[in-house]
Amino acid sequence: MKCIVLLWLLAAGPGLYAVDVEFPLVQSMAYFPYSDHHTLGKGGFSLSLDMFYSNVYMYDYQRTTINDMETWSNILGFRYGISHRVTLELYYRTMVVYGGVMDKLIIDFHKLFGMTEGGRKDYPRNRVNYRYKDIFSYDKNLFIQAPLVLGMVGNLYRAGNLSINGRAAVGIPIAPKPGFSSSKPFYTAGVIFSYQKKNGKLSIDFSNHISFFKKPGWLFKEDLRGNIFLADLKVNYRKIFGGLGYRGTPFKTGDLANNAYLIYIGFRFLKHFEFSMVEEFPPVDTTPDVSFNLKIRLFSLPAPRYFR
């Protein structure tokens, strides 16, 4: 199945970007914070902030799981070139969970285009309602700290306009919380294929990552896969970019076993900012209804010229 999805993504057409899917229950086992896949060169340095605002609404008809919330997720990314081919990475992610303000807007949008509301009238608007079986239940605003991610990305091959980079990383728990973060680490491996024209106006990136983890203690009764797979195909042209993404799920049965498929489009402005909007394809059982991303390149220091 994974090979079929990868071929479909590659054939679909035109990322220094791995688009994770903002869905706390799946991200509680492993998440993908990587917004850059290139190496910096020895002595290169960068600091960035990725902000994601998402409206999440999903429940199964047995009411064993309810995901009704809005999330504001922030990822602070630090990268440093320890050699001309290897870059060290560190990511720190926090998330604010609250009732939000987008429920009415989404309902009105659905009405305008004759779309179903997906059961949104079944629960009060703009309130947190996050439950899974008898394992956890939240109805208040929350502040979450995700595992700290430490990793390296390195250049494996380069010839002309083509390059292949690899990544290895580990997620280190710092504040475990049922439904949001496991007490067990996760391990990620990735490979990224890139093409960039010499003039720099056009680039295409095809990234693939897989994370391995042990079942969280609060899900000890569940039958889960021990990995999550993420694929992203992105095209950049001047200041515009867009792409397609796929993310698997560790759940084997029920609505939560449905994988995530998405499309996104964005633009760069004022040199240090990137804005994008993400839209998911049905079924949207392990995705938000809508997500917005703002990336800010806070600081960067190029490597010395003789190392590039």
N, C-alpha and C positions, 0 to 999 in steps of 0.2 A: 504493500500500500504506500509506504513512504517513497519508494522509487517512482511509482506512478505519479504521486503528487509533485515530486521534484521535476519530472519530465514535463508535467503539465505547466508548472510555473515557468520553466525555461522556454517552453514553446509559446507561452502566452504573450511574449514580447517584452518590450522594454517594460548595491546600495553601499556607500560607507555607512550602512545603517541596518541594525537588526531590530525589526519592529516587534517588540513584545506585545502581548495582549493583556490589557488591564482587567483581570478577573481574579480577585483575591484568593478564592479557594484553590485554584490551580497554581497560582504564584506562591502560595504558602509552602509549596514543596521545592520549587526552584523558579528563578526568574532570570531574565536576560537583559542586563543593563547596557549592553555594548552599542554605543552610538557611532563609534569610529573603528574601522578595521585596518587602517594603514599603520605602518611603523613611522616613528618620528625622526629617526636618525639619532646618533649618539649625542646626548646633551639636549635634545629637544624636550619641550615641556608643554603641557596643556592642562587647563582647568575649565570644566564646562558644567552647566546645570541644565538638566532635562526636566521639564515640568509637564505632567500629563493630567488633564482634567477629563473624567469619564463619568457617564451615567450608566449604572449597572442595574438591570432589572431582569430577573429570571426566576421561575419556580417550576417544579414539576407538578403534575396533577395529583399526585399522592401527597403533596406538601411535605415531602421528606427533606427538601432543600428550598430555601427562599433566599434570594440575593437581591435585595432592594436597597440601594444606597448610591451616593455619589462619592467619588474619590478624587483627592488631589495628591498626586504622587510626585515626589521630587528626587532626582538622582544626581548626586554630586560626583563627577568623574574626574579623577586625577590620572595623568599619563606621563611617563618619563622614559626617554630613550636611553637604555643602558648600553646599547651598542648600535651600530649602523643598521642592524637587521632585527633587533629584539627591543620591544617596548614593554615596560612594566605598567600595569593598570591597577587602580584601586577605585571601587565604587561604593558609595554610601547612599542608601535609599530610605526615605521616610514617606509616610502616607497619612493623610488626614481623611477620616471616614465620617461622613455626616449626611443628613437628609437631603441637602442640596436645594436647587431652585429650578431644575430643568424638567420636572415631571409634566407640568402643564404644557410647556412648549412642545415636548415630544408628542403628547396626546393630540394637541391641535395640529401638529404636522401630519400625524397619521390620518386624522379626519380629513384634512385638506386633500390628501391624495387617495382617499378611500381605502386606507390600509387598516388592518385590525390593530387593536390597542394592546394585544397580547396579555390581557388580564390585568392591565394597570389599575382598573377601578376596584380590584379586589382588595387593595391595601391602601392606607392613607397616603396622600401625596407628601413628598418632601420630608420623609421620616426614615430613619435607619431600621431595617428589618432584615437581619442576616442570621439565618439558622441552618443547621444541618443535623437532621435526626434529633437525637437527645444528647448530642455531643457538645454543641455550643449554641448560644442564643445571645444576640446583641441588639439593643434598641436605643443605644446612646451614641453620641459622637465619640470617636476614638482617635488616638495618635499612635501610629505603628512605626516600629523600626525593623526593617528587613535585615536579613543577614548581610554582613560585609562581604564584598566580593573582591578577591585578590587574584590577579591573573597576569598572563603574558601573551602578547601577540608577536609572531615572528614571521619574517619573509622566508618562504620555502623555495620559491622559484620565481625568476623574473626573466623575461625575454621580450624585448621591444615594448609594445603597449600592453602586454599581458603579464599578470603576476598572480601568484598563489600564496596566500598567507594562512597560517595556522594559529589557533588559540587554545590555551589551557587555563582553567580557572577553578577556584574553589569558593563556595559560599560558606561563610563562618557565622553561625547564629549568634546574635547578641541580645535579643529580647524575644524569646519564643512566646507565641500566643496562638491558641487554637483558632483555626480558620484564616490565620494571617502569616504565621511563621512557625516552622518546625524547630525542634531542639537539635536536629541532626544536620550535619553539613551536606552540601550537594557538590557534585563535581561536573565540570563542563568541558567539552572538547568541541572545537569548531574548525571549519575550513572555508576559506573565502576565495572565490575566483573573481578577478577584476580585470577590466579593460578600460584604458584611458587614452584618448587621443592626445597627440603631442601638444596641441594647442590648449588642452585643458578644458575645452568647452563641453565635451561629452565624455561621460564615464558610465560604465555599467558594472554592477557588482551583484554577485550571486553568493549569498552567505548561507551556511548550514551549521547549526549548533545542536548538540544533544547534551542534556543534563541527566546525570544519574544520582539517585537519592535512595535513602532507606525510608520506609513508611513512618510518618510521624506517629508518636505515641498515642495521640488523641484519635488516630484513625486505625488503631491496631486491629479492629474487627473487619475492616474493609479489604476487599480484594483489589489491589491496585497494581498497575505496571510500575516498574522501578525507574522509568525514564520519561522525559518530555523532549520532543523534537521540534525545532523551529527552523523554518526556511524563509528566506527573504530575497526577492529579486527587485533591484532598484535601478532606475535610470536617472542620471543627472544631466541636465542640459542648461548651461549658463546658470541662471538663478532659480530655475524651476526643477523640481524633482517629483517622482512618483514611483509607485511600485505595487507589488503583490506580496502577500505574506500567508504563511500557513503555520499553525501551531497545534501540536498534538495534545492529548489529555491523558492523565494517568488513570482515569476511571474507566472501568471495563463495561459497565452496564448502566442502563437508564439514560436520561437526557444528558447527564454530565459526561457520557462517553462520546458525545459528538465533538469532532475537532473544530478548530477555528480557522476561517478563511477571511481574508480582508484585502482591501484596496486602500491606498492612501495617495494624497497629492499635497504638495507644499511648495513654498518659495522661501528664498533667502532675502534678507534686507538689512540695511545698515551695517553690513560687513560681519557683524557678530551674532545675528539672529536668524533662526529658521523656524517657520511656522508650518504646521501640517494638520490636516484633518483625516481621520481614519474612519472608514465605513466597513462594516462587516457583512459578509454574505450569510444567508440562512444555511443551516439552523443556527440561531444565535444563543445557544444554550450554555456556551462557555466563553462568551464575549460580552463586552458592554454594548449598549445600544448605539453609543456614539462616543468618540474620544477626540480630544484636541491636544496637540503637542507644541510646546514652545521650547526650543533649544537655544541657550545663550552660551556663546563661547566667551567665558569670563576673562581668560588670559592664555596667551600662547607665546612660547619662546622658540624660535626656529633653531634647529641644529646648526652647528658651524658648517659653512658651505662645503668644506672639503670632506664632510662625512655624508653628504646627501647622495 
